[in-house]
Amino acid sequence: MPNIKNKVILTVAPTGSSTTRTQAPNIPMTPKQIAEDAYECWKAGASIVHLHVRDDQEKACMSYEKFKEAIERIRDKCDIVINMTTAGGFGVSNEDRIRPLDLLPDMATLDVGSMNVAGDFVFHNSLKFLEDGSRRMQELHIKPELEVMDLSMIYTARKLIDQGYIDEPAHFQFVLGMNNGMPATVDNLVLMKNLLPENASWSAFGIGGRGHLPILLSTLALGGNVRVGFEDNVYLDAGVKAEKNVDFVERTKKLIELSNQSIATPAEVREHFHLREY
């Protein structure tokens, strides 16, 4: 499944699960703030919003009601494609991670493997969770985004595709630079790209100030799609923090145009991935 001709799908990840207000004072935390941020990024050209929510203490959660409010507010404002996380917070049950899919986001993530993060925190993604989550996405006609943090996860994803849990053509998101995951290097990006199924589409991002731009620029050069936002990085330049998520979108739009491409509209993304009509 080649990328949309001469178009780049630009995802903004405004909140994530771990970035704090100390790191990014203007990070959106409430459903209202997230919707307003997504709208601002949509106006600047973003194709997709990758949606996380926080609880009232600003901790990562999989609250059905928080997701419901955020999705409703976003859809009241614009047609940006909504890609909802299923990553959850530490210790969230498989059922609570899957239940918000009933809200019918356009897309949803599946992190196709477990990994050590820090201390006793293991980012847990069992095969049962992946099988149950992917089946539910098939039932609800939600496009999965297969998030991979190391090479073994690509092989797990390919196995799930072969077993019929993931419909082809599949869409992958390379997450480079996580603690104990694949470092954010161009060599690793190329290696991961070369392991994908022949008809897969892909996107990539590097975490942190050092990984962000090299992966962004290399991905554009290699014909991939890109993701930006406070979830992954707070620095717009060396030692200079972004004020808002839209700063990343506006800068990335310029880089995409310099590469003689343009950003795919939400309508083009829906057609490309065969998503439901907005």
C-alpha positions as CSV (number, residue, x, y, z in Angstrom):
1,M,0.0,0.0,0.0
2,P,2.0,3.0,-1.2
3,N,1.6,6.3,0.5
4,I,-0.8,8.8,-1.0
5,K,0.9,10.2,-4.1
6,N,3.1,13.1,-3.1
7,K,1.3,13.4,0.3
8,V,2.5,13.0,3.8
9,I,0.2,12.0,6.7
10,L,1.0,14.3,9.6
11,T,-0.1,13.0,13.0
12,V,0.0,15.3,16.1
13,A,0.3,13.6,19.5
14,P,-0.7,16.5,21.8
15,T,-0.8,14.9,25.3
16,G,0.6,11.3,25.7
17,S,0.9,9.5,28.9
18,S,3.9,10.9,30.7
19,T,4.8,14.5,29.6
20,T,4.2,16.9,32.5
21,R,3.3,20.6,32.7
22,T,6.8,21.2,34.2
23,Q,8.2,19.9,30.9
24,A,5.6,21.6,28.7
25,P,3.5,24.2,30.5
26,N,0.9,24.4,27.7
27,I,0.3,20.7,27.2
28,P,-3.4,20.0,27.0
29,M,-4.7,17.8,29.7
30,T,-8.5,18.1,29.9
31,P,-10.8,16.9,27.1
32,K,-11.7,20.5,26.4
33,Q,-8.0,21.5,26.2
34,I,-7.2,18.5,24.0
35,A,-10.0,19.3,21.6
36,E,-9.0,23.0,21.3
37,D,-5.4,21.9,20.7
38,A,-6.5,19.4,18.1
39,Y,-8.6,22.0,16.3
40,E,-5.7,24.5,16.3
41,C,-3.4,21.8,14.8
42,W,-6.0,20.8,12.3
43,K,-6.2,24.4,11.1
44,A,-2.5,24.4,10.6
45,G,-2.7,21.2,8.5
46,A,-2.5,18.2,10.8
47,S,-4.1,15.0,9.3
48,I,-4.6,12.9,12.4
49,V,-4.7,13.5,16.2
50,H,-3.3,10.7,18.4
51,L,-5.5,10.8,21.4
52,H,-4.6,10.1,25.0
53,V,-6.5,11.3,28.0
54,R,-5.6,12.1,31.6
55,D,-7.5,11.7,34.8
56,D,-8.3,14.6,37.2
57,Q,-4.8,14.3,38.7
58,E,-3.3,14.5,35.2
59,K,-2.2,10.9,35.2
60,A,-2.5,8.6,32.2
61,C,-5.8,6.7,32.1
62,M,-8.3,4.8,29.9
63,S,-11.4,6.6,31.2
64,Y,-14.3,5.9,28.9
65,E,-16.0,9.2,29.8
66,K,-12.8,11.2,29.3
67,F,-12.4,9.7,25.8
68,K,-16.1,10.2,25.1
69,E,-15.9,13.9,25.9
70,A,-12.7,14.5,24.0
71,I,-13.9,12.7,20.9
72,E,-17.2,14.6,21.0
73,R,-15.5,17.9,21.4
74,I,-13.0,17.3,18.6
75,R,-15.7,16.1,16.2
76,D,-17.8,19.2,17.0
77,K,-14.9,21.4,15.9
78,C,-13.3,19.7,12.9
79,D,-12.9,16.5,10.7
80,I,-9.4,15.6,11.9
81,V,-8.9,11.8,11.9
82,I,-9.0,10.5,15.5
83,N,-6.4,7.8,16.4
84,M,-7.1,6.6,19.9
85,T,-4.5,5.0,22.1
86,T,-5.1,1.6,23.8
87,A,-1.9,1.9,25.8
88,G,-3.7,2.9,29.0
89,G,-1.9,3.6,32.3
90,F,0.1,1.4,34.5
91,G,-2.0,-1.6,35.7
92,V,-5.0,-1.0,33.5
93,S,-6.9,-4.2,32.6
94,N,-7.2,-5.4,29.0
95,E,-10.9,-4.9,29.2
96,D,-10.6,-1.3,30.2
97,R,-8.1,-0.7,27.5
98,I,-10.4,-2.1,24.8
99,R,-13.7,-0.8,26.0
100,P,-13.2,2.8,24.7
101,L,-13.1,1.4,21.2
102,D,-16.9,1.4,21.4
103,L,-16.7,5.2,20.9
104,L,-15.7,4.4,17.3
105,P,-12.5,6.4,16.8
106,D,-11.3,6.3,13.2
107,M,-8.1,4.5,14.1
108,A,-6.6,3.0,17.3
109,T,-3.1,1.9,18.3
110,L,-1.9,-1.5,19.1
111,D,1.5,-1.7,20.7
112,V,2.6,-5.1,19.4
113,G,4.9,-6.2,22.2
114,S,5.9,-5.8,25.8
115,M,9.0,-4.0,27.0
116,N,10.8,-2.9,30.1
117,V,10.5,0.8,30.7
118,A,11.9,1.7,34.2
119,G,12.1,0.0,37.6
120,D,9.2,-2.3,38.0
121,F,7.2,-0.7,35.1
122,V,6.8,-3.2,32.3
123,F,4.8,-1.9,29.3
124,H,2.6,-5.0,29.1
125,N,1.0,-6.0,25.8
126,S,0.2,-9.7,25.9
127,L,-0.7,-11.8,22.9
128,K,-4.2,-12.2,24.3
129,F,-4.6,-8.4,24.5
130,L,-3.4,-8.0,21.0
131,E,-5.7,-10.7,19.7
132,D,-8.7,-9.4,21.6
133,G,-8.0,-5.8,20.7
134,S,-7.4,-6.4,17.0
135,R,-10.6,-8.6,16.8
136,R,-12.6,-5.8,18.3
137,M,-11.2,-3.3,15.9
138,Q,-12.2,-5.6,13.0
139,E,-15.7,-5.9,14.4
140,L,-16.0,-2.1,14.7
141,H,-14.2,-1.3,11.4
142,I,-11.5,0.7,13.2
143,K,-8.1,0.9,11.4
144,P,-5.3,-0.4,13.7
145,E,-2.0,1.5,13.8
146,L,0.7,-1.0,14.8
147,E,3.2,0.7,17.1
148,V,6.6,-1.0,17.2
149,M,9.5,-0.1,19.5
150,D,12.0,-2.8,18.5
151,L,12.5,-5.4,15.7
152,S,10.8,-8.3,17.5
153,M,7.5,-6.3,17.5
154,I,7.6,-6.2,13.7
155,Y,7.8,-10.0,13.6
156,T,4.9,-10.2,16.1
157,A,2.8,-7.9,13.9
158,R,3.6,-9.9,10.8
159,K,2.5,-13.1,12.7
160,L,-0.8,-11.4,13.7
161,I,-1.3,-10.4,10.0
162,D,-0.7,-13.9,8.9
163,Q,-3.1,-15.3,11.4
164,G,-5.9,-12.9,10.3
165,Y,-6.0,-10.7,13.3
166,I,-4.8,-7.6,11.4
167,D,-6.3,-6.9,7.9
168,E,-3.9,-6.0,5.1
169,P,-2.6,-3.6,4.1
170,A,-1.4,-2.8,7.6
171,H,-0.2,0.5,8.9
172,F,2.9,0.7,11.2
173,Q,4.2,3.4,13.5
174,F,7.9,3.3,14.4
175,V,8.6,4.5,17.9
176,L,12.4,5.2,18.1
177,G,14.2,6.3,21.3
178,M,12.1,4.9,24.1
179,N,14.0,3.7,27.2
180,N,15.2,0.1,26.4
181,G,13.7,0.3,22.9
182,M,15.4,0.9,19.5
183,P,17.6,4.0,19.7
184,A,16.5,6.9,17.4
185,T,19.1,6.4,14.6
186,V,18.7,6.6,10.9
187,D,20.3,3.1,10.5
188,N,17.6,1.7,12.8
189,L,14.8,3.5,10.9
190,V,16.0,2.0,7.6
191,L,16.3,-1.5,9.2
192,M,12.8,-1.4,10.5
193,K,11.4,-0.1,7.2
194,N,13.0,-2.9,5.3
195,L,11.4,-5.5,7.6
196,L,7.8,-4.4,6.8
197,P,5.3,-6.4,4.7
198,E,5.6,-5.3,1.1
199,N,2.3,-3.6,0.9
200,A,2.4,-1.9,4.4
201,S,2.3,1.9,5.0
202,W,4.4,3.4,7.8
203,S,5.1,6.4,9.9
204,A,7.9,7.2,12.3
205,F,9.0,9.6,15.0
206,G,12.0,10.0,17.3
207,I,11.6,10.7,21.0
208,G,13.3,13.7,22.7
209,G,15.2,16.6,21.3
210,R,18.1,14.6,19.9
211,G,15.9,12.0,18.1
212,H,13.2,14.2,16.8
213,L,14.6,16.0,13.8
214,P,16.9,13.2,12.5
215,I,14.1,10.8,12.3
216,L,11.6,13.3,11.0
217,L,13.9,14.4,8.1
218,S,15.0,10.8,7.3
219,T,11.4,9.6,7.3
220,L,10.4,12.3,4.8
221,A,13.4,11.4,2.6
222,L,12.4,7.7,2.7
223,G,8.8,8.3,1.7
224,G,7.2,7.7,5.1
225,N,4.6,9.6,7.2
226,V,5.5,11.6,10.4
227,R,4.3,12.3,13.9
228,V,5.0,15.3,16.1
229,G,3.8,16.7,19.4
230,F,4.4,17.0,23.2
231,E,3.8,13.3,23.7
232,D,7.2,12.6,22.1
233,N,9.3,15.7,22.3
234,V,9.0,19.2,23.9
235,Y,12.0,20.9,22.0
236,L,11.5,22.8,18.8
237,D,15.2,23.5,18.5
238,A,18.3,22.8,20.6
239,G,17.5,24.1,24.1
240,V,14.4,25.9,22.8
241,K,11.0,24.4,23.9
242,A,7.9,24.7,21.8
243,E,5.2,26.9,23.2
244,K,2.3,24.8,21.8
245,N,1.8,21.7,19.7
246,V,0.9,23.8,16.7
247,D,4.5,25.0,16.6
248,F,5.6,21.5,15.6
249,V,2.8,21.2,13.0
250,E,3.7,24.5,11.4
251,R,7.4,23.7,11.3
252,T,6.8,20.2,9.9
253,K,4.5,21.6,7.2
254,K,7.4,23.8,6.0
255,L,9.7,20.8,5.9
256,I,7.2,18.7,4.0
257,E,6.8,21.5,1.5
258,L,10.6,21.8,1.2
259,S,10.6,18.1,0.3
260,N,8.3,18.8,-2.6
261,Q,5.3,17.2,-0.9
262,S,2.2,18.3,0.9
263,I,0.2,17.2,3.9
264,A,-2.7,14.8,3.3
265,T,-6.1,16.1,4.3
266,P,-8.3,14.2,6.8
267,A,-10.6,13.3,3.8
268,E,-7.6,11.9,1.9
269,V,-6.5,9.9,4.9
270,R,-10.0,8.4,5.2
271,E,-10.1,7.5,1.6
272,H,-6.6,6.0,1.7
273,F,-7.2,3.8,4.8
274,H,-10.9,3.1,3.8
275,L,-12.1,4.7,7.1
276,R,-15.8,5.4,7.7
277,E,-17.1,8.6,6.4
278,Y,-16.9,11.6,8.8
